[in-house]
Amino acid sequence: MSNTANDNNEPVSQRNSRANLEKLLTEMIEEPERRAEMTKQIEEIFGQEKAVMVLDMSGFSRTTQRHGIVSYLQMIHAMRSITKPCVEAHRGLLVKAEADNLFCLFDTVADAIRAGQDITRHLNAANVVLPESRRLYVSIGIGYGTLLNVADEDLYGNEVNLASKLGEDIGGMADILLTAAAHERLQAADVACREEVISISGIELPYFVVEGH
């Protein structure tokens, strides 16, 4: 799925490891006249064009206040155990988990949406037997574009940031939101979306809400 860093036949200088990224960034600092050259090299080694999904779990403050942090950690563990198979079933890769957030990569926006819909269905099924205070809810942001993938362990890029904004700050429970770039790349006639616009720091940010899931 990626130009991962574990191919022993690949020259160290071409591997997309964190150590190599830090080495290249250090060279940029020490040799600023090579900035353009080093930037191009980093983009060639680490750059990928992918759909990125950022999932955020709802209810941290409410649950920790009522039941404590251990209960919320248990809920995060349950959420991950349900969502990871959904991601993999739709040809996705779970790149990293940070607290109650997941960052995943897909080849297409449609695959990311299908995974998000699958996640929502499985969580809804789990919630039927869970007490109200322990139910699992997530919001999902999806972007598409060129990003930097560091050894399938970390992701950087504008669409990663936008997807994070949608999933963490804008989306509500069970929402699946697309960036404008992701919506533009969506090639699935059966996925209905409506456009919304939000103003952030005086900048109008359009995004799209996946409907009917």
C-alpha positions as CSV (number, residue, x, y, z in Angstrom):
1,M,0.0,0.0,0.0
2,S,2.9,2.3,0.5
3,N,6.6,2.6,-0.2
4,T,7.3,1.2,3.3
5,A,10.7,1.4,4.9
6,N,11.2,-2.3,5.5
7,D,12.7,-3.4,2.2
8,N,16.2,-4.4,3.0
9,N,17.2,-4.2,-0.7
10,E,16.3,-0.5,-0.8
11,P,19.2,2.0,-0.2
12,V,19.0,3.6,3.2
13,S,18.9,7.0,1.6
14,Q,15.7,6.1,-0.2
15,R,13.8,4.6,2.7
16,N,10.7,6.4,4.0
17,S,11.8,5.9,7.7
18,R,11.6,8.6,10.3
19,A,15.3,8.4,10.8
20,N,15.8,9.2,7.1
21,L,13.3,12.1,7.2
22,E,15.1,13.6,10.2
23,K,18.4,13.2,8.4
24,L,17.1,15.0,5.4
25,L,15.5,17.8,7.5
26,T,18.8,18.3,9.3
27,E,20.6,18.6,6.0
28,M,18.1,21.3,5.0
29,I,18.9,23.3,8.1
30,E,22.6,22.9,7.7
31,E,22.6,23.6,4.0
32,P,19.8,26.0,3.3
33,E,21.0,26.6,-0.2
34,R,19.9,23.0,-1.0
35,R,16.4,23.5,0.3
36,A,14.6,23.1,-3.0
37,E,16.7,20.0,-3.8
38,M,16.0,18.4,-0.4
39,T,12.3,19.3,-0.5
40,K,12.0,17.5,-3.8
41,Q,13.8,14.5,-2.4
42,I,11.6,14.3,0.6
43,E,8.5,14.5,-1.6
44,E,9.8,11.8,-3.8
45,I,10.6,9.4,-1.0
46,F,7.6,10.1,1.3
47,G,5.0,11.5,-1.0
48,Q,1.8,9.6,-1.8
49,E,-1.6,10.5,-3.3
50,K,-4.2,8.9,-1.1
51,A,-7.5,9.3,0.6
52,V,-7.0,10.0,4.3
53,M,-9.6,9.2,7.0
54,V,-9.4,10.8,10.4
55,L,-11.8,9.3,13.0
56,D,-12.6,11.0,16.3
57,M,-14.5,9.4,19.2
58,S,-17.1,11.5,20.9
59,G,-17.8,12.0,24.5
60,F,-14.4,12.2,26.2
61,S,-15.2,14.8,28.8
62,R,-18.6,13.4,29.6
63,T,-17.4,9.8,30.1
64,T,-14.3,10.6,32.0
65,Q,-16.2,12.9,34.4
66,R,-18.8,10.2,35.1
67,H,-16.7,7.1,35.0
68,G,-13.1,8.0,35.1
69,I,-10.3,7.7,32.5
70,V,-10.0,3.9,32.7
71,S,-13.5,3.5,31.5
72,Y,-12.9,5.8,28.6
73,L,-9.7,3.9,27.7
74,Q,-11.8,0.7,27.7
75,M,-14.2,2.4,25.3
76,I,-11.3,3.5,23.0
77,H,-10.0,-0.1,23.0
78,A,-13.5,-1.4,22.1
79,M,-13.8,1.2,19.3
80,R,-10.5,0.3,17.8
81,S,-11.3,-3.4,17.9
82,I,-14.5,-2.7,15.9
83,T,-13.1,-0.2,13.5
84,K,-9.9,-1.8,12.4
85,P,-11.5,-4.8,10.6
86,C,-13.9,-2.3,8.8
87,V,-10.9,-0.3,7.6
88,E,-9.1,-3.4,6.4
89,A,-12.2,-4.9,4.7
90,H,-12.3,-1.8,2.4
91,R,-8.6,-2.0,1.5
92,G,-7.5,0.6,4.0
93,L,-4.5,0.9,6.2
94,L,-4.7,2.0,9.9
95,V,-1.6,4.2,10.1
96,K,-1.7,5.4,13.6
97,A,-4.0,5.7,16.7
98,E,-3.6,8.7,18.9
99,A,-5.8,8.7,22.0
100,D,-9.3,8.5,20.6
101,N,-8.3,9.4,17.1
102,L,-7.5,7.0,14.2
103,F,-5.6,8.0,11.0
104,C,-6.2,5.7,8.0
105,L,-5.2,5.6,4.3
106,F,-7.2,4.4,1.3
107,D,-6.5,4.4,-2.4
108,T,-9.9,6.0,-3.2
109,V,-12.4,8.3,-1.5
110,A,-15.1,5.8,-2.2
111,D,-13.3,3.1,-0.2
112,A,-12.8,5.5,2.7
113,I,-16.5,6.4,2.7
114,R,-17.6,2.7,2.5
115,A,-15.3,2.0,5.5
116,G,-16.8,4.9,7.4
117,Q,-20.3,3.7,6.7
118,D,-19.3,0.2,7.8
119,I,-17.8,1.5,11.0
120,T,-21.0,3.4,11.8
121,R,-23.1,0.3,11.2
122,H,-20.9,-1.8,13.4
123,L,-20.8,0.7,16.2
124,N,-24.6,1.1,16.1
125,A,-25.0,-2.6,16.4
126,A,-22.6,-2.7,19.4
127,N,-24.5,0.2,21.0
128,V,-27.7,-1.8,21.1
129,V,-26.3,-3.9,24.0
130,L,-24.3,-1.2,25.7
131,P,-25.6,1.1,28.5
132,E,-26.2,4.7,27.2
133,S,-23.2,6.1,29.1
134,R,-20.8,3.6,27.4
135,R,-22.1,3.8,23.8
136,L,-19.5,4.3,21.1
137,Y,-19.9,7.3,18.7
138,V,-17.5,8.7,16.2
139,S,-17.2,11.4,13.6
140,I,-15.2,11.0,10.5
141,G,-13.3,13.4,8.2
142,I,-12.0,12.4,4.8
143,G,-9.5,14.2,2.6
144,Y,-7.7,13.4,-0.6
145,G,-4.4,14.6,-2.0
146,T,-0.6,14.4,-1.8
147,L,0.6,13.7,1.7
148,L,3.8,12.6,3.4
149,N,3.7,9.0,4.8
150,V,6.5,8.3,7.2
151,A,7.0,4.5,7.3
152,D,3.2,3.8,7.6
153,E,3.5,5.4,11.1
154,D,2.7,9.1,10.6
155,L,1.1,11.3,8.1
156,Y,1.6,15.0,7.2
157,G,-0.1,17.2,4.7
158,N,-2.8,19.8,4.2
159,E,-5.5,17.2,3.5
160,V,-4.6,15.4,6.7
161,N,-5.0,18.6,8.6
162,L,-8.4,19.4,6.9
163,A,-9.7,15.9,7.5
164,S,-8.6,16.2,11.2
165,K,-10.5,19.5,11.4
166,L,-13.6,17.9,9.9
167,G,-13.5,14.8,12.1
168,E,-12.5,16.4,15.4
169,D,-14.0,19.9,15.4
170,I,-16.8,20.1,12.9
171,G,-18.4,16.6,12.6
172,G,-21.1,15.4,15.0
173,M,-22.0,11.9,16.0
174,A,-21.9,9.5,13.0
175,D,-21.1,12.3,10.6
176,I,-18.9,11.5,7.6
177,L,-17.5,14.7,6.1
178,L,-15.4,15.2,3.0
179,T,-13.0,18.0,2.1
180,A,-13.6,19.8,-1.2
181,A,-10.7,17.9,-2.7
182,A,-12.1,14.5,-1.5
183,H,-15.5,15.3,-2.9
184,E,-14.0,16.3,-6.3
185,R,-12.3,12.8,-6.5
186,L,-15.4,10.9,-5.4
187,Q,-16.4,8.5,-8.2
188,A,-19.5,6.8,-6.7
189,A,-22.8,7.8,-8.1
190,D,-24.7,6.1,-5.2
191,V,-23.1,8.4,-2.6
192,A,-25.2,11.5,-1.9
193,C,-23.5,14.6,-0.4
194,R,-24.7,18.0,0.5
195,E,-22.3,21.0,0.6
196,E,-21.8,23.1,3.7
197,V,-19.5,26.0,4.5
198,I,-18.0,27.0,7.8
199,S,-16.0,30.1,8.6
200,I,-12.7,29.5,10.4
201,S,-10.5,32.5,11.4
202,G,-12.3,34.5,8.7
203,I,-11.7,31.9,6.0
204,E,-14.6,30.2,4.3
205,L,-14.1,26.4,4.4
206,P,-16.4,24.3,2.2
207,Y,-17.0,20.7,3.0
208,F,-19.5,18.0,2.1
209,V,-21.7,15.8,4.3
210,V,-22.3,12.2,3.2
211,E,-26.0,11.6,3.5
212,G,-28.2,8.5,4.0
213,H,-25.8,6.2,5.9
